[in-house]
Amino acid sequence: MTEYMKDTVLAEFFDNYGSGGDIACYFAPGRINLIGEHTDYNGGHVFPCALPFGTYIAVRRRDDAVLRLSSVNFPKDGIITTDIRSLTPLSDSSWTSYVKGVIWAVLDRTDSEITGMDIMIGGDVPAGAGLSSSASLEVAVGYMLSDQFGLGFSNQEIALIGQRAENDFVGVNCGIMDQFASAMGKEDHAIFLDTNTLEYDYVPLSLKDCSIIIANTNKPHSLNDSAYNDRRRECSEALKEINAFLHAYPDSDEASAGDIDALCQLNQEDFDRVKECITDPVILRRARHAVTENQRTEDAVKVLQAGDIDAFGKLMNASHVSLRDDYEVSCPELDLLAETAWTIPGVIGSRMTGGGFGGCTVSIIKNSSVDEYEKIAGEKYREAFGYDCTFIRGAAGDGPRRL
Ligand code: GLA
């Protein structure tokens, strides 16, 4: 796949911009999150891994400040030309804004000279599927800029630059999980990341006789959807009420630690002691998801390290239930895929992955049951929604690199 995608992007590059000069190619992966959903903006843990597919870039530096962009995936857009000195945040929401946003964030961070470029992009992450095609594009561009202009950014810095671009240039208020997973990916490992401190551990993904199967609903989700920002606001609201309670009852056990900065600083026991202060039942459910999901993620990593894959699967299922009922970010398409999976012997665990409202489920399935799962879930899905879902085999891949 890598060679094919690289060749495709290079061939299109030659067609659009000519073949002379110093042309370099780069790759950065998409990601799948195994557990720890909607915890990354609540100071909690996440457990994603990078995928073996992602975004490819071919680039040639120019002598002027002109930026020319085109994409194999959006041929109708042709060549989009702009000046790197006049990049304006929040000016458009097309795929080009992710590229421009990273250049803008890098220009803001370095005094080194960055020139214009001719860039061709191509990707094999399905767009809008919740597999972080945008984060992989951001990380690929950040990595490419660091290499081309000798900026010496660490992969962690590249992740933060990507998040800044997405937050402040594109205008999507995402957390750090997607960019971190793409920038820090490691083959055969998932990343146990504390989003509060950015401390992380690589955990070997030894799934024995099981595989990671991704089921794409083919129902595009959009993080621009106001629902994502609503959830963030609801979590801040819960945090405010909890801190007000801790101030009002300074003698309570929880207050001894002072204010909390994020919901996931509370463990389940602490939360049960303070939750009465949250008056709105919806806000209460949102906060409960954040706290319990963080706990599930910590537990999931422990059981996986102990080799108990069945326990890991049960936590994945519980994560889906919490996202469906407490956080309300699932949808009938995701529910059907996860709930069907739960009925099939040999399915270890199954849940929605990513922001929700569409996109994909991730399942861990015994190799001997994969065909049966795909047949049953595929048929049920077509019957219910009138179109097909798509199954993709997942695996943990490496982070960004020059090809
Ligand atoms: C999207 C965001 C991430 C994270 C997930 C939900 O993928 O980009 O930062 O919040 O949703 O876990």
Boltz pocket constraint, residues with backbone or C-beta under 6 A from the ligand:
constraints:
  - pocket:
      binder: B
      contacts: [[A, 36], [A, 37], [A, 38], [A, 39], [A, 40], [A, 41], [A, 130], [A, 174], [A, 175], [A, 176], [A, 177], [A, 178], [A, 223], [A, 354], [A, 355], [A, 356]]
      max_distance: 6.0
